[in-house]
Amino acid sequence: MEKKISISNNQVILNYNKAYPKDRQEFLASKTFQVYIQYFISSQKEKNVDLYKYLTQDGKYDSQEAAAEFTHFLRLLSVFKMDEIRNDYALDEKHLLDTIEEIYKSWRDLQRFAVMSSENIDGFGVNTLVARDSAVNSLFLRTYRLFEERAMHRRNVVYRQAQAGTNACFSVYRHKNLWDPQYEALMNIPVIDTVMLRTPMILHPKSSKREGVINETDTNPITYFAGDPEEWFCFPCKVGKLLCFVYFNTKYIASALSMANLFELASREESEQKPDLICIYGNPDDRNETQFYHDTENDIWVGCISDHPRVEYFGYLKKMCLTLHNLAMMQRGWLPIHGAFVNITLNDGRKKGLMLMGDSGAGKSESIEALKAVGYDIIRDIEVVFDDMGTIHIEDGVPYGQGTEIGAFVRLDDLDPGTPYRDMDRAVIMGPENPNARMVVPASPYRVVVHNHTIDLFAYANNYTDEYGLKQRPIEDVKETCKQGKRMALGTTQEVGISTTYFANPFGPMQKQELCEPLIDKMFQCMKDNGVFVGEIYTHLGFDRANRKGLDIAAKELLEFIKK
């Protein structure tokens, strides 16, 4: 990114390598600040006519001239008191104070990000990035307070330490290794090596639901990649044990950086290797598609999400990464599980690994939350292995579970005081004003996610049947129930009412049933041979989400299983 500042799509990106203010005078005199003020003035033409007239002095200046004149006035105001300044803007104190407040509010209404290169800087580290960004945050806040207090002719008596700078910042470097010439178009895209999120970070995406399915294509999306390297970044991450390069359009920078709460950021050394997965997010290809392709020659699974306002919803990016992961893991003989897996440890040291499977809204996470609530006095710890997507694989004849994500993407409506997730103040909250509002919150360290975990119970989360509790059933019956993948849809996607999805997993297994089918047989037989409890848990959430009776009964029976 060569621009000093980029403002579009209700977001702003600052380039600290091109424009980094060391003090207030440098900040106020900068072209970057003037660009923002001009953007602000132009936005007031339709939004607030009175402020627009004040800033343009009743049409005396156009937006560019007004920006230059007003920033000059602010430079004077940063040095002198109001009664010492002879300037037209100082004559109308009411509109001046309104303008200062609105400039600050409009700035904070934007999604704000900063980027800098980590190359060619001696001793660059996370402290360099955080220190620079924190200094900017302090500078912006102190400058706003100075102008506000001078316009009011008094000091404030209550101070709120708001995030006046960025919501997030990150550092980048350039790839050095090209794993195949056909991917050369991606090589000039800067790669992220450090991310700093100011949490809780609140985002306002235009969309709050995911639509459609991810389809296979016989054309590698790299052949129609249309991105300008100046407007793209790469987020290299670990999805489970696989290396995934997410190349994203800066239009979707908020969603892309939110992945830092969900997937482990890969190291520089890892990022110089050939990836297992590539996701292209926001490709301006005019296809309006979400597609995947298997590059068999390089054994890379490639996904592409077309540029469209609806894909601003984080679920598109998350599910594409998980789909690519699941396809690659099935090819390696691992079975993807759409569900939740936790290790429960009681106060007396007894421990059980519980894996609940089911499609979105079936009640997997809610059952675990209810379990913690009913067992609050005897449960010492709940370790989250995964809360959406994981795998079962066999080693030395034993089935083990592993996860894919270090965080969880959860509905705000599903949270209660019994939630098993920690560090809620580190969350990224998405669209709290919308239905299906979500948050991305850290859940478990990466070392926990990719460790082999013993499975003591495997249960299908049934939200559509009148039965209550937890029930052990014959392996063949449960296997067929899982393959049918029935659930009462709750409107978190485009589906409503009873729906069926092969193996309750539209993210890989549904697309490659011929790969998945023998793995289901193999893993279920292995669980049977190892004495794993296999059955169903009845959540009743498809009938009435507000009625927790079904969850409470199921949670009590889960607790009894753990105590045995």
SULMO-V580516 format. One record per helix or strand. SS is the DSSP state (a for helix, b for strand). FROM is the first residue (numbers start at 1). LEN is the number of residues. If there is no record, write none. Layout:
ss-><SS,SS>
from-><FROM,FROM>
len-><LEN,LEN>
This chain:
ss-><b,b,a,a,a,a,a,a,a,b,a,b,a,b,b,b,b,a,a,b,b,a,b,a,b,b,b,a,a,b,b,a,b,b,b,a,a,b,b,a,b,b,b,a,b,b,b,a,a,b,a>
from-><5,11,24,31,49,63,82,88,93,111,126,168,181,190,201,210,215,221,229,232,242,250,264,268,277,290,300,309,314,335,351,364,379,398,407,412,424,428,438,446,453,457,469,475,486,493,496,502,513,533,549>
len-><4,5,5,17,8,15,3,4,17,7,27,6,6,8,3,1,2,4,3,8,8,12,2,4,7,6,7,4,18,12,7,11,17,6,5,3,3,3,5,4,2,6,4,10,5,1,5,3,17,6,15>
